[in-house]
Amino acid sequence: MNVFVNITLDRQDQKDLQNFEQAVRRIPEVMECYLMTGDYDYLVRVVVADTADFERVHSQHLTRLPGVIRVHSSFALRTIQKILRLPCASRAGVRKAMKY
């Protein structure tokens, strides 16, 4: 299961951001993590086996990350589209696909 987690920190100074980012990298279930603009500070994609597994990750890891004051989670019901190639336009305007 994919779970998208919005995380808000109590402070956003550079040291707080670094501490959070170092800690989140150590959680094996975290597949992606983005520093965001807007209503929350980070968007994290977590992959778990089921809701009980997410409850474990939530209580043992996400809520214990440094500086976290709010965790808001959304479960993906199904994947509509997932593209693994990034489309890029060359200088000549020809579209290329770039694998990442």
Gaussian input, Z-matrix of N, CA and C with variables (Angstrom, degrees):
# hf/3-21g

backbone

0 1
 N
 C     1     B1
 C     2     B2     1     A1
 N     3     B3     2     A2     1     D1
 C     4     B4     3     A3     2     D2
 C     5     B5     4     A4     3     D3
 N     6     B6     5     A5     4     D4
 C     7     B7     6     A6     5     D5
 C     8     B8     7     A7     6     D6
 N     9     B9     8     A8     7     D7
 C    10    B10     9     A9     8     D8
 C    11    B11    10    A10     9     D9
 N    12    B12    11    A11    10    D10
 C    13    B13    12    A12    11    D11
 C    14    B14    13    A13    12    D12
 N    15    B15    14    A14    13    D13
 C    16    B16    15    A15    14    D14
 C    17    B17    16    A16    15    D15
 N    18    B18    17    A17    16    D16
 C    19    B19    18    A18    17    D17
 C    20    B20    19    A19    18    D18
 N    21    B21    20    A20    19    D19
 C    22    B22    21    A21    20    D20
 C    23    B23    22    A22    21    D21
 N    24    B24    23    A23    22    D22
 C    25    B25    24    A24    23    D23
 C    26    B26    25    A25    24    D24
 N    27    B27    26    A26    25    D25
 C    28    B28    27    A27    26    D26
 C    29    B29    28    A28    27    D27
 N    30    B30    29    A29    28    D28
 C    31    B31    30    A30    29    D29
 C    32    B32    31    A31    30    D30
 N    33    B33    32    A32    31    D31
 C    34    B34    33    A33    32    D32
 C    35    B35    34    A34    33    D33
 N    36    B36    35    A35    34    D34
 C    37    B37    36    A36    35    D35
 C    38    B38    37    A37    36    D36
 N    39    B39    38    A38    37    D37
 C    40    B40    39    A39    38    D38
 C    41    B41    40    A40    39    D39
 N    42    B42    41    A41    40    D40
 C    43    B43    42    A42    41    D41
 C    44    B44    43    A43    42    D42
 N    45    B45    44    A44    43    D43
 C    46    B46    45    A45    44    D44
 C    47    B47    46    A46    45    D45
 N    48    B48    47    A47    46    D46
 C    49    B49    48    A48    47    D47
 C    50    B50    49    A49    48    D48
 N    51    B51    50    A50    49    D49
 C    52    B52    51    A51    50    D50
 C    53    B53    52    A52    51    D51
 N    54    B54    53    A53    52    D52
 C    55    B55    54    A54    53    D53
 C    56    B56    55    A55    54    D54
 N    57    B57    56    A56    55    D55
 C    58    B58    57    A57    56    D56
 C    59    B59    58    A58    57    D57
 N    60    B60    59    A59    58    D58
 C    61    B61    60    A60    59    D59
 C    62    B62    61    A61    60    D60
 N    63    B63    62    A62    61    D61
 C    64    B64    63    A63    62    D62
 C    65    B65    64    A64    63    D63
 N    66    B66    65    A65    64    D64
 C    67    B67    66    A66    65    D65
 C    68    B68    67    A67    66    D66
 N    69    B69    68    A68    67    D67
 C    70    B70    69    A69    68    D68
 C    71    B71    70    A70    69    D69
 N    72    B72    71    A71    70    D70
 C    73    B73    72    A72    71    D71
 C    74    B74    73    A73    72    D72
 N    75    B75    74    A74    73    D73
 C    76    B76    75    A75    74    D74
 C    77    B77    76    A76    75    D75
 N    78    B78    77    A77    76    D76
 C    79    B79    78    A78    77    D77
 C    80    B80    79    A79    78    D78
 N    81    B81    80    A80    79    D79
 C    82    B82    81    A81    80    D80
 C    83    B83    82    A82    81    D81
 N    84    B84    83    A83    82    D82
 C    85    B85    84    A84    83    D83
 C    86    B86    85    A85    84    D84
 N    87    B87    86    A86    85    D85
 C    88    B88    87    A87    86    D86
 C    89    B89    88    A88    87    D87
 N    90    B90    89    A89    88    D88
 C    91    B91    90    A90    89    D89
 C    92    B92    91    A91    90    D90
 N    93    B93    92    A92    91    D91
 C    94    B94    93    A93    92    D92
 C    95    B95    94    A94    93    D93
 N    96    B96    95    A95    94    D94
 C    97    B97    96    A96    95    D95
 C    98    B98    97    A97    96    D96
 N    99    B99    98    A98    97    D97
 C   100   B100    99    A99    98    D98
 C   101   B101   100   A100    99    D99
 N   102   B102   101   A101   100   D100
 C   103   B103   102   A102   101   D101
 C   104   B104   103   A103   102   D102
 N   105   B105   104   A104   103   D103
 C   106   B106   105   A105   104   D104
 C   107   B107   106   A106   105   D105
 N   108   B108   107   A107   106   D106
 C   109   B109   108   A108   107   D107
 C   110   B110   109   A109   108   D108
 N   111   B111   110   A110   109   D109
 C   112   B112   111   A111   110   D110
 C   113   B113   112   A112   111   D111
 N   114   B114   113   A113   112   D112
 C   115   B115   114   A114   113   D113
 C   116   B116   115   A115   114   D114
 N   117   B117   116   A116   115   D115
 C   118   B118   117   A117   116   D116
 C   119   B119   118   A118   117   D117
 N   120   B120   119   A119   118   D118
 C   121   B121   120   A120   119   D119
 C   122   B122   121   A121   120   D120
 N   123   B123   122   A122   121   D121
 C   124   B124   123   A123   122   D122
 C   125   B125   124   A124   123   D123
 N   126   B126   125   A125   124   D124
 C   127   B127   126   A126   125   D125
 C   128   B128   127   A127   126   D126
 N   129   B129   128   A128   127   D127
 C   130   B130   129   A129   128   D128
 C   131   B131   130   A130   129   D129
 N   132   B132   131   A131   130   D130
 C   133   B133   132   A132   131   D131
 C   134   B134   133   A133   132   D132
 N   135   B135   134   A134   133   D133
 C   136   B136   135   A135   134   D134
 C   137   B137   136   A136   135   D135
 N   138   B138   137   A137   136   D136
 C   139   B139   138   A138   137   D137
 C   140   B140   139   A139   138   D138
 N   141   B141   140   A140   139   D139
 C   142   B142   141   A141   140   D140
 C   143   B143   142   A142   141   D141
 N   144   B144   143   A143   142   D142
 C   145   B145   144   A144   143   D143
 C   146   B146   145   A145   144   D144
 N   147   B147   146   A146   145   D145
 C   148   B148   147   A147   146   D146
 C   149   B149   148   A148   147   D147
 N   150   B150   149   A149   148   D148
 C   151   B151   150   A150   149   D149
 C   152   B152   151   A151   150   D150
 N   153   B153   152   A152   151   D151
 C   154   B154   153   A153   152   D152
 C   155   B155   154   A154   153   D153
 N   156   B156   155   A155   154   D154
 C   157   B157   156   A156   155   D155
 C   158   B158   157   A157   156   D156
 N   159   B159   158   A158   157   D157
 C   160   B160   159   A159   158   D158
 C   161   B161   160   A160   159   D159
 N   162   B162   161   A161   160   D160
 C   163   B163   162   A162   161   D161
 C   164   B164   163   A163   162   D162
 N   165   B165   164   A164   163   D163
 C   166   B166   165   A165   164   D164
 C   167   B167   166   A166   165   D165
 N   168   B168   167   A167   166   D166
 C   169   B169   168   A168   167   D167
 C   170   B170   169   A169   168   D168
 N   171   B171   170   A170   169   D169
 C   172   B172   171   A171   170   D170
 C   173   B173   172   A172   171   D171
 N   174   B174   173   A173   172   D172
 C   175   B175   174   A174   173   D173
 C   176   B176   175   A175   174   D174
 N   177   B177   176   A176   175   D175
 C   178   B178   177   A177   176   D176
 C   179   B179   178   A178   177   D177
 N   180   B180   179   A179   178   D178
 C   181   B181   180   A180   179   D179
 C   182   B182   181   A181   180   D180
 N   183   B183   182   A182   181   D181
 C   184   B184   183   A183   182   D182
 C   185   B185   184   A184   183   D183
 N   186   B186   185   A185   184   D184
 C   187   B187   186   A186   185   D185
 C   188   B188   187   A187   186   D186
 N   189   B189   188   A188   187   D187
 C   190   B190   189   A189   188   D188
 C   191   B191   190   A190   189   D189
 N   192   B192   191   A191   190   D190
 C   193   B193   192   A192   191   D191
 C   194   B194   193   A193   192   D192
 N   195   B195   194   A194   193   D193
 C   196   B196   195   A195   194   D194
 C   197   B197   196   A196   195   D195
 N   198   B198   197   A197   196   D196
 C   199   B199   198   A198   197   D197
 C   200   B200   199   A199   198   D198
 N   201   B201   200   A200   199   D199
 C   202   B202   201   A201   200   D200
 C   203   B203   202   A202   201   D201
 N   204   B204   203   A203   202   D202
 C   205   B205   204   A204   203   D203
 C   206   B206   205   A205   204   D204
 N   207   B207   206   A206   205   D205
 C   208   B208   207   A207   206   D206
 C   209   B209   208   A208   207   D207
 N   210   B210   209   A209   208   D208
 C   211   B211   210   A210   209   D209
 C   212   B212   211   A211   210   D210
 N   213   B213   212   A212   211   D211
 C   214   B214   213   A213   212   D212
 C   215   B215   214   A214   213   D213
 N   216   B216   215   A215   214   D214
 C   217   B217   216   A216   215   D215
 C   218   B218   217   A217   216   D216
 N   219   B219   218   A218   217   D217
 C   220   B220   219   A219   218   D218
 C   221   B221   220   A220   219   D219
 N   222   B222   221   A221   220   D220
 C   223   B223   222   A222   221   D221
 C   224   B224   223   A223   222   D222
 N   225   B225   224   A224   223   D223
 C   226   B226   225   A225   224   D224
 C   227   B227   226   A226   225   D225
 N   228   B228   227   A227   226   D226
 C   229   B229   228   A228   227   D227
 C   230   B230   229   A229   228   D228
 N   231   B231   230   A230   229   D229
 C   232   B232   231   A231   230   D230
 C   233   B233   232   A232   231   D231
 N   234   B234   233   A233   232   D232
 C   235   B235   234   A234   233   D233
 C   236   B236   235   A235   234   D234
 N   237   B237   236   A236   235   D235
 C   238   B238   237   A237   236   D236
 C   239   B239   238   A238   237   D237
 N   240   B240   239   A239   238   D238
 C   241   B241   240   A240   239   D239
 C   242   B242   241   A241   240   D240
 N   243   B243   242   A242   241   D241
 C   244   B244   243   A243   242   D242
 C   245   B245   244   A244   243   D243
 N   246   B246   245   A245   244   D244
 C   247   B247   246   A246   245   D245
 C   248   B248   247   A247   246   D246
 N   249   B249   248   A248   247   D247
 C   250   B250   249   A249   248   D248
 C   251   B251   250   A250   249   D249
 N   252   B252   251   A251   250   D250
 C   253   B253   252   A252   251   D251
 C   254   B254   253   A253   252   D252
 N   255   B255   254   A254   253   D253
 C   256   B256   255   A255   254   D254
 C   257   B257   256   A256   255   D255
 N   258   B258   257   A257   256   D256
 C   259   B259   258   A258   257   D257
 C   260   B260   259   A259   258   D258
 N   261   B261   260   A260   259   D259
 C   262   B262   261   A261   260   D260
 C   263   B263   262   A262   261   D261
 N   264   B264   263   A263   262   D262
 C   265   B265   264   A264   263   D263
 C   266   B266   265   A265   264   D264
 N   267   B267   266   A266   265   D265
 C   268   B268   267   A267   266   D266
 C   269   B269   268   A268   267   D267
 N   270   B270   269   A269   268   D268
 C   271   B271   270   A270   269   D269
 C   272   B272   271   A271   270   D270
 N   273   B273   272   A272   271   D271
 C   274   B274   273   A273   272   D272
 C   275   B275   274   A274   273   D273
 N   276   B276   275   A275   274   D274
 C   277   B277   276   A276   275   D275
 C   278   B278   277   A277   276   D276
 N   279   B279   278   A278   277   D277
 C   280   B280   279   A279   278   D278
 C   281   B281   280   A280   279   D279
 N   282   B282   281   A281   280   D280
 C   283   B283   282   A282   281   D281
 C   284   B284   283   A283   282   D282
 N   285   B285   284   A284   283   D283
 C   286   B286   285   A285   284   D284
 C   287   B287   286   A286   285   D285
 N   288   B288   287   A287   286   D286
 C   289   B289   288   A288   287   D287
 C   290   B290   289   A289   288   D288
 N   291   B291   290   A290   289   D289
 C   292   B292   291   A291   290   D290
 C   293   B293   292   A292   291   D291
 N   294   B294   293   A293   292   D292
 C   295   B295   294   A294   293   D293
 C   296   B296   295   A295   294   D294
 N   297   B297   296   A296   295   D295
 C   298   B298   297   A297   296   D296
 C   299   B299   298   A298   297   D297

   B1=1.4510
   B2=1.5187
   B3=1.3234
   B4=1.4631
   B5=1.5214
   B6=1.3204
   B7=1.4507
   B8=1.5218
   B9=1.3294
   B10=1.4515
   B11=1.5227
   B12=1.3252
   B13=1.4569
   B14=1.5282
   B15=1.3285
   B16=1.4556
   B17=1.5189
   B18=1.3258
   B19=1.4606
   B20=1.5216
   B21=1.3274
   B22=1.4532
   B23=1.5254
   B24=1.3239
   B25=1.4604
   B26=1.5200
   B27=1.3260
   B28=1.4597
   B29=1.5251
   B30=1.3352
   B31=1.4711
   B32=1.5220
   B33=1.3211
   B34=1.4594
   B35=1.5261
   B36=1.3284
   B37=1.4600
   B38=1.5322
   B39=1.3084
   B40=1.4643
   B41=1.5261
   B42=1.3105
   B43=1.4670
   B44=1.5333
   B45=1.3363
   B46=1.4695
   B47=1.5260
   B48=1.3223
   B49=1.4623
   B50=1.5234
   B51=1.3272
   B52=1.4642
   B53=1.5239
   B54=1.3179
   B55=1.4683
   B56=1.5204
   B57=1.3376
   B58=1.4593
   B59=1.5270
   B60=1.3230
   B61=1.4687
   B62=1.5246
   B63=1.3145
   B64=1.4683
   B65=1.5232
   B66=1.3239
   B67=1.4698
   B68=1.5236
   B69=1.3216
   B70=1.4614
   B71=1.5321
   B72=1.3152
   B73=1.4767
   B74=1.5263
   B75=1.3162
   B76=1.4690
   B77=1.5324
   B78=1.3244
   B79=1.4721
   B80=1.5266
   B81=1.3299
   B82=1.4682
   B83=1.5268
   B84=1.3150
   B85=1.4680
   B86=1.5353
   B87=1.3198
   B88=1.4694
   B89=1.5215
   B90=1.3238
   B91=1.4585
   B92=1.5255
   B93=1.3337
   B94=1.4586
   B95=1.5182
   B96=1.3350
   B97=1.4562
   B98=1.5195
   B99=1.3332
   B100=1.4597
   B101=1.5227
   B102=1.3276
   B103=1.4562
   B104=1.5211
   B105=1.3319
   B106=1.4614
   B107=1.5216
   B108=1.3207
   B109=1.4542
   B110=1.5220
   B111=1.3135
   B112=1.4629
   B113=1.5066
   B114=1.3336
   B115=1.4572
   B116=1.5294
   B117=1.3003
   B118=1.4528
   B119=1.5218
   B120=1.3160
   B121=1.4636
   B122=1.5226
   B123=1.3275
   B124=1.4602
   B125=1.5260
   B126=1.3166
   B127=1.4606
   B128=1.5199
   B129=1.3293
   B130=1.4589
   B131=1.5198
   B132=1.3353
   B133=1.4738
   B134=1.5178
   B135=1.3276
   B136=1.4558
   B137=1.5242
   B138=1.3215
   B139=1.4654
   B140=1.5188
   B141=1.3313
   B142=1.4592
   B143=1.5249
   B144=1.3201
   B145=1.4619
   B146=1.5256
   B147=1.3286
   B148=1.4602
   B149=1.5295
   B150=1.3282
   B151=1.4625
   B152=1.5331
   B153=1.3272
   B154=1.4642
   B155=1.5282
   B156=1.3117
   B157=1.4554
   B158=1.5296
   B159=1.3303
   B160=1.4640
   B161=1.5276
   B162=1.3150
   B163=1.4657
   B164=1.5291
   B165=1.3321
   B166=1.4637
   B167=1.5277
   B168=1.3326
   B169=1.4679
   B170=1.5294
   B171=1.3179
   B172=1.4649
   B173=1.5304
   B174=1.3172
   B175=1.4658
   B176=1.5248
   B177=1.3282
   B178=1.4628
   B179=1.5270
   B180=1.3379
   B181=1.4589
   B182=1.5320
   B183=1.3288
   B184=1.4670
   B185=1.5286
   B186=1.3093
   B187=1.4705
   B188=1.5243
   B189=1.3182
   B190=1.4677
   B191=1.5270
   B192=1.3191
   B193=1.4595
   B194=1.5223
   B195=1.3301
   B196=1.4668
   B197=1.5298
   B198=1.3355
   B199=1.4544
   B200=1.5098
   B201=1.3290
   B202=1.4676
   B203=1.5283
   B204=1.3394
   B205=1.4644
   B206=1.5227
   B207=1.3454
   B208=1.4686
   B209=1.5282
   B210=1.3356
   B211=1.4634
   B212=1.5186
   B213=1.3278
   B214=1.4639
   B215=1.5250
   B216=1.3340
   B217=1.4597
   B218=1.5158
   B219=1.3364
   B220=1.4650
   B221=1.5205
   B222=1.3280
   B223=1.4595
   B224=1.5222
   B225=1.3258
   B226=1.4634
   B227=1.5235
   B228=1.3261
   B229=1.4634
   B230=1.5307
   B231=1.3327
   B232=1.4574
   B233=1.5185
   B234=1.3192
   B235=1.4597
   B236=1.5211
   B237=1.3167
   B238=1.4620
   B239=1.5257
   B240=1.3127
   B241=1.4660
   B242=1.5184
   B243=1.3276
   B244=1.4594
   B245=1.5180
   B246=1.3075
   B247=1.4561
   B248=1.5206
   B249=1.3072
   B250=1.4560
   B251=1.5270
   B252=1.3220
   B253=1.4648
   B254=1.5140
   B255=1.3214
   B256=1.4471
   B257=1.5228
   B258=1.3379
   B259=1.4695
   B260=1.5231
   B261=1.3312
   B262=1.4606
   B263=1.5221
   B264=1.3029
   B265=1.4618
   B266=1.5174
   B267=1.3230
   B268=1.4608
   B269=1.5184
   B270=1.3295
   B271=1.4616
   B272=1.5172
   B273=1.3158
   B274=1.4626
   B275=1.5220
   B276=1.3201
   B277=1.4560
   B278=1.5121
   B279=1.3206
   B280=1.4587
   B281=1.5196
   B282=1.3164
   B283=1.4669
   B284=1.5241
   B285=1.3003
   B286=1.4548
   B287=1.5172
   B288=1.2980
   B289=1.4650
   B290=1.5206
   B291=1.2977
   B292=1.4556
   B293=1.5241
   B294=1.3056
   B295=1.4645
   B296=1.5027
   B297=1.3562
   B298=1.4663
   B299=1.4886
   A1=109.65
   A2=115.02
   A3=121.19
   A4=108.85
   A5=115.79
   A6=121.62
   A7=106.69
   A8=115.90
   A9=121.70
   A10=107.24
   A11=115.36
   A12=121.23
   A13=109.07
   A14=115.82
   A15=121.91
   A16=107.59
   A17=116.33
   A18=120.87
   A19=109.48
   A20=115.41
   A21=122.23
   A22=108.55
   A23=115.62
   A24=121.69
   A25=109.89
   A26=115.95
   A27=119.01
   A28=111.65
   A29=117.68
   A30=121.92
   A31=108.49
   A32=115.80
   A33=119.86
   A34=112.74
   A35=117.87
   A36=116.94
   A37=108.71
   A38=116.29
   A39=121.42
   A40=112.48
   A41=117.90
   A42=121.16
   A43=110.96
   A44=117.20
   A45=120.68
   A46=110.88
   A47=117.36
   A48=121.41
   A49=110.62
   A50=117.32
   A51=121.12
   A52=111.43
   A53=117.19
   A54=120.31
   A55=111.56
   A56=116.45
   A57=120.61
   A58=110.23
   A59=116.41
   A60=120.77
   A61=112.20
   A62=118.06
   A63=120.30
   A64=110.90
   A65=116.71
   A66=120.64
   A67=111.91
   A68=118.07
   A69=120.63
   A70=110.71
   A71=117.29
   A72=120.86
   A73=111.98
   A74=118.10
   A75=121.92
   A76=113.16
   A77=117.94
   A78=120.79
   A79=108.03
   A80=118.44
   A81=120.59
   A82=114.22
   A83=117.91
   A84=121.15
   A85=112.87
   A86=118.21
   A87=121.49
   A88=108.69
   A89=115.44
   A90=121.56
   A91=112.15
   A92=116.28
   A93=122.09
   A94=108.97
   A95=115.13
   A96=120.73
   A97=107.95
   A98=116.59
   A99=122.25
   A100=110.29
   A101=116.93
   A102=122.28
   A103=106.43
   A104=116.99
   A105=121.33
   A106=112.32
   A107=115.00
   A108=121.64
   A109=106.49
   A110=117.17
   A111=119.14
   A112=113.57
   A113=115.81
   A114=122.57
   A115=114.76
   A116=118.47
   A117=121.30
   A118=108.68
   A119=116.66
   A120=121.19
   A121=113.90
   A122=117.03
   A123=120.50
   A124=110.82
   A125=114.89
   A126=122.77
   A127=106.00
   A128=115.66
   A129=121.83
   A130=108.17
   A131=115.89
   A132=119.87
   A133=107.36
   A134=114.40
   A135=122.47
   A136=108.18
   A137=117.20
   A138=121.49
   A139=108.10
   A140=114.98
   A141=122.12
   A142=109.86
   A143=116.03
   A144=121.17
   A145=112.29
   A146=116.45
   A147=120.97
   A148=108.66
   A149=117.23
   A150=120.12
   A151=112.26
   A152=117.28
   A153=119.87
   A154=110.62
   A155=116.64
   A156=120.86
   A157=110.20
   A158=116.84
   A159=118.61
   A160=110.90
   A161=117.00
   A162=119.56
   A163=110.39
   A164=116.61
   A165=121.30
   A166=110.84
   A167=117.17
   A168=121.35
   A169=110.08
   A170=116.22
   A171=121.21
   A172=111.04
   A173=116.61
   A174=119.80
   A175=113.27
   A176=117.63
   A177=119.92
   A178=113.50
   A179=117.14
   A180=119.06
   A181=113.69
   A182=116.82
   A183=120.16
   A184=112.73
   A185=117.22
   A186=119.40
   A187=112.50
   A188=117.18
   A189=121.16
   A190=112.75
   A191=117.52
   A192=120.26
   A193=109.64
   A194=118.02
   A195=120.77
   A196=112.67
   A197=115.43
   A198=121.40
   A199=117.02
   A200=118.80
   A201=121.45
   A202=110.19
   A203=115.54
   A204=119.52
   A205=112.04
   A206=117.51
   A207=119.22
   A208=109.66
   A209=114.67
   A210=122.72
   A211=107.05
   A212=116.31
   A213=121.23
   A214=107.35
   A215=116.69
   A216=121.23
   A217=111.88
   A218=115.38
   A219=122.52
   A220=108.36
   A221=115.84
   A222=120.91
   A223=109.90
   A224=116.14
   A225=120.92
   A226=108.08
   A227=116.58
   A228=120.63
   A229=111.66
   A230=115.79
   A231=120.43
   A232=108.79
   A233=115.36
   A234=121.63
   A235=108.78
   A236=117.16
   A237=121.95
   A238=110.08
   A239=116.04
   A240=120.74
   A241=108.56
   A242=115.11
   A243=120.87
   A244=107.01
   A245=115.80
   A246=121.73
   A247=107.78
   A248=116.25
   A249=120.48
   A250=112.53
   A251=116.83
   A252=120.94
   A253=108.80
   A254=115.72
   A255=121.84
   A256=109.24
   A257=118.68
   A258=119.31
   A259=109.91
   A260=115.58
   A261=121.27
   A262=109.03
   A263=116.76
   A264=121.37
   A265=108.62
   A266=116.82
   A267=120.08
   A268=109.51
   A269=116.76
   A270=121.24
   A271=111.80
   A272=116.95
   A273=121.09
   A274=111.65
   A275=116.60
   A276=119.80
   A277=113.80
   A278=117.52
   A279=121.55
   A280=108.13
   A281=116.65
   A282=120.53
   A283=109.55
   A284=114.47
   A285=121.67
   A286=108.66
   A287=115.94
   A288=119.87
   A289=107.69
   A290=115.05
   A291=121.02
   A292=108.94
   A293=116.26
   A294=119.61
   A295=109.68
   A296=114.57
   A297=119.05
   A298=109.61
   D1=139.59
   D2=171.63
   D3=-94.67
   D4=131.85
   D5=174.75
   D6=-125.14
   D7=128.37
   D8=177.59
   D9=-101.42
   D10=123.21
   D11=-172.09
   D12=-118.59
   D13=123.28
   D14=173.43
   D15=-94.36
   D16=126.32
   D17=-177.09
   D18=-121.23
   D19=132.90
   D20=176.55
   D21=-114.93
   D22=133.89
   D23=177.87
   D24=-98.01
   D25=158.50
   D26=178.73
   D27=-75.96
   D28=-26.80
   D29=176.59
   D30=-141.34
   D31=154.06
   D32=-177.47
   D33=-122.55
   D34=31.16
   D35=176.49
   D36=-76.93
   D37=165.13
   D38=-171.29
   D39=-56.85
   D40=-41.78
   D41=-178.92
   D42=-64.73
   D43=-40.91
   D44=178.39
   D45=-64.03
   D46=-42.45
   D47=178.50
   D48=-63.01
   D49=-44.25
   D50=179.37
   D51=-62.64
   D52=-43.57
   D53=179.29
   D54=-61.34
   D55=-44.40
   D56=178.37
   D57=-61.63
   D58=-49.08
   D59=-175.47
   D60=-63.57
   D61=-38.82
   D62=176.63
   D63=-64.10
   D64=-41.53
   D65=-178.53
   D66=-69.80
   D67=-40.67
   D68=-176.93
   D69=-67.38
   D70=-29.09
   D71=178.07
   D72=-65.10
   D73=-21.00
   D74=-177.92
   D75=-87.95
   D76=-1.44
   D77=179.54
   D78=-92.28
   D79=112.55
   D80=-174.32
   D81=-61.51
   D82=-29.41
   D83=-177.74
   D84=-76.18
   D85=-12.37
   D86=179.26
   D87=-80.48
   D88=115.71
   D89=-179.42
   D90=-92.74
   D91=-33.71
   D92=-179.23
   D93=-146.67
   D94=149.23
   D95=176.18
   D96=-147.74
   D97=129.67
   D98=-177.41
   D99=-127.68
   D100=134.38
   D101=168.90
   D102=-77.50
   D103=128.93
   D104=-170.06
   D105=-117.43
   D106=161.85
   D107=164.24
   D108=-98.51
   D109=163.76
   D110=174.97
   D111=105.95
   D112=-145.87
   D113=-170.15
   D114=-76.98
   D115=-17.96
   D116=179.55
   D117=-134.71
   D118=165.58
   D119=-173.86
   D120=-90.07
   D121=-37.75
   D122=-177.29
   D123=-133.93
   D124=146.93
   D125=168.81
   D126=-114.53
   D127=124.67
   D128=-176.53
   D129=-123.25
   D130=132.40
   D131=173.27
   D132=-103.52
   D133=123.21
   D134=-178.15
   D135=-115.60
   D136=138.24
   D137=175.27
   D138=-112.85
   D139=125.10
   D140=-178.39
   D141=-134.62
   D142=165.95
   D143=-179.29
   D144=-75.17
   D145=-39.73
   D146=-176.15
   D147=-165.11
   D148=-175.19
   D149=-177.02
   D150=-65.79
   D151=-34.79
   D152=177.58
   D153=-64.91
   D154=-38.24
   D155=177.39
   D156=-66.14
   D157=-39.25
   D158=177.17
   D159=-65.90
   D160=-38.78
   D161=177.71
   D162=-57.86
   D163=-39.79
   D164=177.02
   D165=-63.20
   D166=-48.46
   D167=-179.39
   D168=-63.10
   D169=-41.03
   D170=179.78
   D171=-61.48
   D172=-51.13
   D173=-174.46
   D174=-77.37
   D175=-33.90
   D176=-176.38
   D177=-89.67
   D178=-21.22
   D179=-173.94
   D180=-125.90
   D181=-62.14
   D182=-169.06
   D183=-61.58
   D184=-46.14
   D185=-178.39
   D186=-74.24
   D187=-11.81
   D188=179.73
   D189=-98.87
   D190=-0.22
   D191=178.14
   D192=-64.21
   D193=147.82
   D194=-176.86
   D195=-61.24
   D196=129.57
   D197=173.54
   D198=81.41
   D199=1.22
   D200=-176.12
   D201=-72.97
   D202=128.56
   D203=173.97
   D204=-115.64
   D205=-18.92
   D206=-179.99
   D207=-149.20
   D208=136.24
   D209=176.67
   D210=-127.84
   D211=122.04
   D212=178.69
   D213=-123.35
   D214=121.83
   D215=-173.50
   D216=-114.59
   D217=143.66
   D218=175.35
   D219=-132.26
   D220=128.89
   D221=179.10
   D222=-90.98
   D223=132.99
   D224=174.79
   D225=-76.35
   D226=126.21
   D227=179.07
   D228=-78.60
   D229=-39.83
   D230=174.51
   D231=-162.72
   D232=158.09
   D233=179.31
   D234=-90.47
   D235=124.74
   D236=178.70
   D237=-89.58
   D238=-44.08
   D239=178.89
   D240=-150.45
   D241=136.57
   D242=175.96
   D243=-142.97
   D244=109.50
   D245=-178.21
   D246=-106.07
   D247=132.27
   D248=-178.60
   D249=-101.98
   D250=-0.67
   D251=177.49
   D252=-111.51
   D253=141.28
   D254=-179.87
   D255=-98.98
   D256=118.57
   D257=178.74
   D258=-74.93
   D259=132.66
   D260=179.33
   D261=-131.63
   D262=142.51
   D263=177.01
   D264=-97.76
   D265=130.91
   D266=176.26
   D267=-79.94
   D268=174.10
   D269=-179.86
   D270=-61.49
   D271=-29.50
   D272=179.73
   D273=-81.99
   D274=-2.52
   D275=178.83
   D276=87.63
   D277=4.67
   D278=178.49
   D279=-83.53
   D280=131.28
   D281=-178.77
   D282=-80.34
   D283=134.75
   D284=176.49
   D285=-123.76
   D286=155.81
   D287=173.50
   D288=-106.56
   D289=129.51
   D290=-177.65
   D291=-116.89
   D292=119.29
   D293=178.88
   D294=-77.85
   D295=142.82
   D296=175.70
   D297=-127.79

